[in-house]
Amino acid sequence: MNISSTPAVQSATSAAAAPTSDAVNILVLKKALNTQAAAAATLIQALPQPPALATTGAVGTRVNTFA
């Protein structure tokens, strides 16, 4: 009699492997999120600084209209 093909054995085997599989999936998700966070931080740092407001004159001293 081959018991490896019974549904009870298959469900028990799947249930035993589930916590390990979940832990691996969570670890991969954390690594992917960390990689995306690092890439986003690099992109933000690469943005140019906006020009400063003018200190004299009638234009550009209160609102920066640079586009």
Z-matrix of the N, CA and C atoms (Angstrom, degrees):
N
C 1 1.447
C 2 1.526 1 108.83
N 3 1.285 2 115.98 1 128.78
C 4 1.459 3 122.32 2 179.60
C 5 1.535 4 108.58 3 -97.66
N 6 1.345 5 116.98 4 110.37
C 7 1.464 6 119.54 5 -177.72
C 8 1.527 7 112.51 6 -91.96
N 9 1.320 8 117.96 7 -6.63
C 10 1.464 9 119.97 8 -176.99
C 11 1.522 10 112.82 9 -70.60
N 12 1.327 11 117.30 10 -17.54
C 13 1.459 12 119.44 11 -178.29
C 14 1.522 13 113.22 12 -98.70
N 15 1.319 14 118.34 13 4.11
C 16 1.467 15 119.86 14 179.81
C 17 1.521 16 109.88 15 -77.47
N 18 1.322 17 116.89 16 146.97
C 19 1.462 18 120.05 17 -179.20
C 20 1.537 19 113.41 18 -61.51
N 21 1.312 20 117.99 19 -32.90
C 22 1.457 21 120.61 20 -179.45
C 23 1.530 22 111.06 21 -65.67
N 24 1.315 23 116.76 22 -42.11
C 25 1.459 24 120.86 23 179.36
C 26 1.537 25 109.87 24 -67.90
N 27 1.307 26 116.94 25 -41.04
C 28 1.455 27 120.29 26 179.00
C 29 1.528 28 111.63 27 -63.92
N 30 1.327 29 118.25 28 -41.59
C 31 1.464 30 120.18 29 179.83
C 32 1.523 31 111.03 30 -70.12
N 33 1.331 32 118.19 31 -35.44
C 34 1.462 33 120.92 32 177.04
C 35 1.524 34 110.79 33 -66.66
N 36 1.304 35 117.04 34 -40.06
C 37 1.467 36 121.13 35 178.16
C 38 1.532 37 110.49 36 -65.66
N 39 1.320 38 117.03 37 -42.18
C 40 1.461 39 121.16 38 178.45
C 41 1.516 40 111.08 39 -64.87
N 42 1.326 41 117.19 40 -40.92
C 43 1.469 42 121.40 41 -180.00
C 44 1.521 43 110.97 42 -65.94
N 45 1.318 44 117.66 43 -34.78
C 46 1.459 45 120.94 44 179.53
C 47 1.521 46 111.32 45 -71.73
N 48 1.322 47 118.03 46 -31.64
C 49 1.453 48 121.74 47 -177.93
C 50 1.524 49 112.35 48 -86.40
N 51 1.315 50 118.92 49 -14.35
C 52 1.460 51 122.29 50 -175.16
C 53 1.530 52 113.44 51 -62.20
N 54 1.341 53 121.43 52 -47.77
C 55 1.468 54 119.35 53 -179.25
C 56 1.532 55 112.82 54 -60.94
N 57 1.308 56 117.56 55 -38.21
C 58 1.464 57 120.54 56 178.44
C 59 1.522 58 109.94 57 -66.25
N 60 1.293 59 116.81 58 -43.58
C 61 1.454 60 121.57 59 179.39
C 62 1.527 61 110.47 60 -63.54
N 63 1.336 62 117.73 61 -41.93
C 64 1.459 63 121.16 62 178.58
C 65 1.523 64 110.98 63 -63.05
N 66 1.317 65 117.07 64 -41.71
C 67 1.464 66 120.53 65 -179.88
C 68 1.527 67 111.17 66 -63.89
N 69 1.312 68 116.68 67 -40.04
C 70 1.466 69 120.56 68 178.69
C 71 1.530 70 109.98 69 -66.96
N 72 1.324 71 117.12 70 -42.13
C 73 1.460 72 120.46 71 179.26
C 74 1.529 73 111.24 72 -62.91
N 75 1.317 74 117.92 73 -40.77
C 76 1.464 75 121.87 74 178.81
C 77 1.525 76 110.14 75 -66.08
N 78 1.307 77 117.59 76 -40.56
C 79 1.460 78 121.15 77 178.55
C 80 1.527 79 111.47 78 -62.62
N 81 1.315 80 117.24 79 -42.84
C 82 1.459 81 121.38 80 178.24
C 83 1.529 82 110.19 81 -65.20
N 84 1.331 83 117.16 82 -40.58
C 85 1.459 84 120.80 83 178.12
C 86 1.525 85 111.13 84 -62.43
N 87 1.323 86 117.86 85 -43.60
C 88 1.463 87 121.31 86 178.76
C 89 1.520 88 111.45 87 -62.09
N 90 1.326 89 117.05 88 -41.73
C 91 1.461 90 120.27 89 178.89
C 92 1.524 91 110.86 90 -64.90
N 93 1.328 92 117.41 91 -40.18
C 94 1.461 93 120.98 92 178.92
C 95 1.525 94 110.69 93 -65.21
N 96 1.332 95 117.43 94 -41.50
C 97 1.463 96 120.86 95 178.59
C 98 1.524 97 111.18 96 -65.40
N 99 1.320 98 117.85 97 -40.58
C 100 1.463 99 121.15 98 178.00
C 101 1.526 100 111.25 99 -64.10
N 102 1.320 101 116.84 100 -39.39
C 103 1.460 102 121.03 101 178.34
C 104 1.523 103 110.36 102 -65.26
N 105 1.326 104 117.15 103 -42.95
C 106 1.461 105 120.76 104 178.97
C 107 1.523 106 110.93 105 -66.08
N 108 1.325 107 117.95 106 -38.63
C 109 1.467 108 121.20 107 178.27
C 110 1.523 109 110.88 108 -63.81
N 111 1.317 110 117.10 109 -41.36
C 112 1.461 111 120.61 110 178.49
C 113 1.529 112 110.79 111 -65.78
N 114 1.315 113 117.72 112 -40.58
C 115 1.464 114 121.02 113 178.98
C 116 1.528 115 110.53 114 -65.92
N 117 1.329 116 116.98 115 -40.80
C 118 1.464 117 120.11 116 178.81
C 119 1.520 118 110.97 117 -65.32
N 120 1.319 119 117.96 118 -40.84
C 121 1.465 120 121.29 119 178.53
C 122 1.525 121 110.62 120 -63.28
N 123 1.316 122 117.02 121 -39.58
C 124 1.464 123 120.74 122 177.88
C 125 1.521 124 111.17 123 -64.15
N 126 1.329 125 117.30 124 -42.29
C 127 1.463 126 120.50 125 178.66
C 128 1.527 127 111.71 126 -65.06
N 129 1.319 128 117.06 127 -40.16
C 130 1.465 129 120.49 128 179.22
C 131 1.521 130 110.44 129 -65.03
N 132 1.315 131 117.18 130 -40.51
C 133 1.458 132 120.32 131 179.05
C 134 1.525 133 111.99 132 -68.17
N 135 1.332 134 117.33 133 -25.04
C 136 1.456 135 121.12 134 -178.59
C 137 1.531 136 112.57 135 -79.75
N 138 1.330 137 117.78 136 -12.08
C 139 1.463 138 119.85 137 179.74
C 140 1.520 139 110.47 138 -65.89
N 141 1.325 140 117.37 139 139.27
C 142 1.469 141 118.98 140 178.55
C 143 1.528 142 110.36 141 -71.71
N 144 1.326 143 115.37 142 151.40
C 145 1.464 144 120.20 143 178.02
C 146 1.529 145 109.04 144 -75.07
N 147 1.330 146 117.88 145 138.47
C 148 1.467 147 119.48 146 178.58
C 149 1.526 148 109.99 147 -69.00
N 150 1.311 149 116.68 148 149.40
C 151 1.464 150 118.50 149 179.55
C 152 1.533 151 110.63 150 -65.64
N 153 1.314 152 115.78 151 151.57
C 154 1.460 153 120.83 152 -179.07
C 155 1.523 154 109.98 153 -75.17
N 156 1.336 155 115.57 154 158.15
C 157 1.456 156 120.57 155 176.18
C 158 1.523 157 109.74 156 -66.97
N 159 1.307 158 115.69 157 149.46
C 160 1.462 159 120.54 158 176.80
C 161 1.526 160 109.10 159 -67.14
N 162 1.317 161 117.21 160 146.85
C 163 1.466 162 120.61 161 -179.97
C 164 1.512 163 112.11 162 -101.89
N 165 1.315 164 117.72 163 -15.93
C 166 1.460 165 120.63 164 179.25
C 167 1.513 166 109.55 165 -135.33
N 168 1.328 167 116.40 166 160.40
C 169 1.456 168 120.90 167 177.77
C 170 1.509 169 111.77 168 97.69
N 171 1.338 170 115.04 169 174.96
C 172 1.463 171 120.85 170 -176.38
C 173 1.532 172 112.33 171 -91.13
N 174 1.319 173 117.79 172 -16.11
C 175 1.459 174 120.54 173 -175.35
C 176 1.521 175 110.08 174 -115.17
N 177 1.327 176 116.53 175 132.26
C 178 1.446 177 121.39 176 173.13
C 179 1.512 178 115.74 177 85.87
N 180 1.319 179 117.92 178 9.76
C 181 1.469 180 118.74 179 -179.74
C 182 1.520 181 112.37 180 -89.45
N 183 1.324 182 118.34 181 -18.57
C 184 1.464 183 120.26 182 -177.78
C 185 1.537 184 112.64 183 -114.92
N 186 1.311 185 116.95 184 -35.33
C 187 1.455 186 121.12 185 -178.62
C 188 1.519 187 108.10 186 -130.22
N 189 1.309 188 116.22 187 131.63
C 190 1.455 189 121.05 188 177.91
C 191 1.524 190 107.65 189 -84.46
N 192 1.308 191 117.32 190 110.27
C 193 1.464 192 121.98 191 -177.31
C 194 1.510 193 112.32 192 -100.07
N 195 1.312 194 118.46 193 16.65
C 196 1.457 195 122.69 194 179.26
C 197 1.516 196 109.05 195 -68.01
N 198 1.326 197 117.15 196 130.96
C 199 1.459 198 119.56 197 179.98
C 200 1.506 199 110.14 198 -117.08
